[in-house]
Amino acid sequence: MKLEVLYFAWLRERIGHPRETVDTQAETVSALITELRAREDRYDLAFSDLDAVRVAVDQDLCDFDTPLAGAREVAFFPPMTGG
């Protein structure tokens, strides 16, 4: 399946671009992260500390075990802070 993957803040800086279309066989967000980490060192570095990464599937915040069936977009970003 093809997914639009978006990267925000320091994830975008480490990976080097804000978005990409990914052709994946991943069934969950966690499996997608595993595929991305295997691509290049910059992806591995970006996803090396998952406690510092949040994810949304089709603009809904979710967990890493969320299924990707039917998804169109996955976004990765650091935890949100308020003030």
C-alpha positions as a printed Julia matrix, in Angstrom:
83×3 Matrix{Float64}:
  0.0    0.0    0.0
  1.07   3.58  -0.55
  1.09   5.98   2.41
  1.89   9.65   2.65
  4.34   9.95   5.57
  4.89  13.34   7.16
  7.73  14.36   9.5
  7.63  17.38  11.79
 10.15  19.39  13.85
 13.43  17.59  14.64
 12.24  14.41  12.89
 12.02  16.38   9.64
 15.49  17.83  10.28
 17.07  14.43  10.93
 15.4   12.72   7.98
 15.95  15.64   5.63
 12.5   16.2    4.15
  8.99  17.0    5.41
  7.06  14.27   3.59
  7.32  11.31   1.28
  5.16   8.68  -0.33
  6.08   5.25   0.99
  5.18   1.92  -0.57
  4.88  -0.42   2.42
  3.7   -3.84   3.46
  3.57  -2.78   7.14
  0.41  -3.74   8.97
  0.97  -1.44  11.95
  2.68   1.86  12.7
  5.38  -0.07  14.56
  6.08  -2.21  11.49
  6.26   0.94   9.35
  8.84   2.41  11.73
 10.87  -0.81  11.47
 10.82  -0.53   7.67
 11.81   3.14   7.77
 14.66   2.53  10.25
 16.1   -0.13   7.94
 16.31   2.35   5.01
 19.21   4.54   6.12
 21.07   5.71   9.2
 19.19   9.01   9.26
 15.86   7.21   9.68
 17.37   4.92  12.3
 18.58   7.97  14.23
 15.24   9.77  13.93
 13.34   6.8   15.36
 15.97   5.69  17.89
 13.99   6.99  20.9
 10.3    6.24  20.42
  9.48   7.77  23.8
 10.16  11.11  22.07
  7.93  10.39  19.05
  4.17  10.7   18.66
  2.14   9.48  15.71
 -1.14  10.26  13.99
 -2.84   8.1   11.39
 -5.17  10.05   9.11
 -4.88  12.98  11.54
 -5.98  10.98  14.62
 -3.45  10.56  17.43
 -2.76   6.87  17.98
 -0.37   4.28  19.39
  2.4    2.44  17.59
  0.32  -0.74  17.47
 -2.4    0.98  15.41
 -3.27  -0.94  12.21
 -2.55   0.79   8.9
 -5.23  -1.0    6.83
 -7.09   1.67   4.88
 -4.84   4.49   6.1
 -3.76   7.24   3.73
 -1.44   9.34   5.91
  0.91   8.8    8.85
  2.49  11.75  10.64
  5.39  11.6   13.09
  6.19  14.45  15.47
  7.67  15.13  18.92
  5.42  15.33  22.0
  3.35  18.48  22.08
  3.91  21.05  24.77
  1.69  23.86  25.83
  2.14  27.07  27.62
